[in-house]
Amino acid sequence: MASKAFESFAQFYPFYLAEHRDLNCRRMHFLGSSLVLITLVYVLATGSWLGLLLLPVLGYGCAWLGHFLFEKNKPATFKHPWYSFLGDWLMYVDILRGRVRI
């Protein structure tokens, strides 16, 4: 992945989607984000605050496995962490809305 400067998230998001062409990679991202939300609800409902430590493991673990096993590229997180985090959640919403296929 070439290091490119993006002036806005609007410029970054098409690049982000291009880095997620593989259906299984997108499915892994969706799984990880869903597990993050489920775990967050559990933590808030039970007060088991140590569960918060699982959030990055679940979210990034699934996503990075998707990249390494299926997409065969390096996650955008390594060079564009903030935009990549936003991209993860926008892609999640786009999947739920049917704009991105899984």
Residue, then its C-alpha position, 0 to 999 in steps of 0.5 A: m500500500a503506497s503511503k498517500a496523504f489524504e486531505s479529507f475522509a471523503q478522499f480516503y473512503p474510496f481508497y479504503l473500499a478499494e482495499h476491501r474488494d474481497l468478500n471474505c475480508r469484508r465479512m471478517h470486518f463485519l464480524g469483528s465490528s459486530l463482536v465489538l458492539i455485542t461486547l460493548v453492550y455486554v460490558l455496559a449491561t454487566g459492568s464487567w469493565l475488563g471486557l473493554l480490553l477485548l474490543p481492539v482484539l475482536g475488532y482489529g483481530c478479525a479485520w487484520l485476519g481478513h486482510f492477511l488471509f483473504e485480501k492479501n494486503k496490509p490494513a490501512t490502519f497501519k498508515h492511516p489509523w484514524y481514517s481507517f477506524l472511521g472507514d471501518w464503521l462507515m463500511y459497517v453502516d454501508i453493509l447494513r444499508g445494503r450499499v456494500r455487499i457481504 
